[in-house]
């Protein structure tokens, strides 16, 4: 549910950004020209398309791979890998977007670029800060989730306080006894 709200929020933000950048181009705002503006525009368009295509592809691949009666086909494996690679690339592009957008907005404000002064720019700035905060929270939760899943095995071995569980000690002792070779005194 929350992920749907965040997706809608990001979609709306990208529409606002595209409208704002289109306005700057229509009034021929020279002080707003920058390679960062071009990157922001391309990223916003890509983000809108990404927000539609990636979830659909993920659902289709998931539904096809849930059927455990047939192993995944080579095409499904390739598509899954391609989707994963795209997500990593888009993740990096998102970080670059945050940096460029923040720098771009600050430059427009600091240089007193009057043709760029608009309530939309202020809205974009506030929404960008909210989006960065949501991004950091989501990333933190994701890292904790991965860490807790990886730590499940360790938590079974260790009890509170870092001491070994009784079962684990008994299993280790049992394995040691199995490995220890006892000499038969009758042989000597």
N, C-alpha and C positions, 0 to 999 in steps of 0.2 A: 504493500500500500504506500509506504513512504517512498519507495523507489519510483513509483508512478508519479507521485507529486513532484519529486525532484526532476524527473524527466519532463514533466509539463513546464516546470519552472525554467529549466534550461532551454526548452523549445521557445517559450515566450521571450526569454532574454535574447536568444539568437535572432528572433524576428525584430525585436526592438533595435538591436545593433545594426541589422541590415537596413532597416528603415532610416536610422540615424546616418549611417554612412552614405546611403543613397541621397539623403538630403544634402549632405556636404558636397557630394559630387554635382548635384543639380544646381547649387548656388556657386559652383566653381571656387570652393574655399581653398585657396593656395596654401595657407598656413597649416592646413590639416593633411596635406599630402605627405605620405611616408610609406616606406616598405612595410612598416608595422600595420598600417591601415589595410594594405592589400592582404597581408597574412590574416588579419582579424576577419576580413570579409570572406576569404576562402575558407577559413576555419569554421565560421558561422554557417556557411552553406553546407560544408561537409558534416558538421555536427547535426544539422537538421536531417540530412539524408541518413547519417549514421544512426540517429535516434529512431528511425523507422526500419531500416534494413537489418541492422544487427540483431535486435530482439526477435524479428521474424525468422531470420536464419537460425538463431540459437534455439528457438522453439521447434523449428522443423528438424534440426539435427538431433535435439534431445528426444523428440517423439520417435524418430527413426531408431535411435540407439537404445531406447528404453526396452524395445522388443528384444529380450534376451534369447529368444529362440533362434535368432540368426545373428551371427557375428557381424560387426560393422563392416561395410564394404570399404574397398580402397578409396572410393570417391568420398564416402563419409569421413574417413580418417583424414584425407587431404583437406576437405572443407573445414573440418574441426581445427586442424593445424593452421590453415589460412585465417580462420576467424580469430584464433588465439594471437597470431602474429599481428593481425589488424588491430586488435584490442590493445596490444602493447604499443604499437606505433601511435595509435590515437591517444593513448595515455600520455605519451611523451609530447605529442602535439598539443594536448590540453595544458600541460605545464607551461609550454612555450607561449600558448595563448594567454594564460593568466599573467605572465611576465610582460608580454608585449602590450596587452590591453591596459594593464595598470600604468605602464610607462607612457603609453599613448595618451591616455586620459590626463595624466599629470602634465605632460608636455603641452597639451592644448590649454590647460588651465594656467600653467606657469607662463606661457608665452602670450597670454591675453589674446588668444585667437578668437576675435569677436564673432566671426561667422560660424564658429563651432559652438558658441555659447547657447545652450538650450536646456530646457528641463529634462529632455531625453538623455543628455550627457550626464546630468546629475543622477538620474534614475539608473542609468547604465552603471555608473560608478558604485552606487549603493548595492545594486543587484550583483555586481561583480564581487564585491566584498563578501556578500552573503554566499555567493556560489563558491568562493575560495574557502570559506569557513566550512560549508557543507562537504566540499571535496576533502579537506583535511580530516573532518570527522569520519567520513566514509572510509578513507584510506586507513585511519587509525583503527576503526572497527574491523576492517578487513584484515589488517595485520594481526590484531589480537585474536581474531577468529582462526586464522591460519596457525598462529602460535599455540592456541589452546588445543587445536586438533592434533598438532604435532606433539604436544605435551601429554596427551592422553596416555600413551604408552608409559611414559616416565612416571605419571601419577599412580599408575597401578603398581609399579615396582616400589616406589617410595611412599611412606606414610607421612603424616604431618611431622614437621620437625626434621625432615630429611633422613630419618632412620629407615633401614630396610624393614620391609614387612616380614612377619614371622614365616609366612608361606615361602617367600623368596629365599630366606636364609635356609630353610629346610631343603628346598630344591637344590640350592648350591651345595649344601653339605652332602646330599644324596649323590650328586654328580661327582663330587670329589671322591667319595667312597668307591664309586664305580670305576673311577680312573686309577685308584690306588691299587697297585699290584701287591698282593700278600704272598709271602713266601711260605711254602709248605715245609714245616720242619722235618717231615719224614723224608724229604729228598736229601737232606744232609746227613 
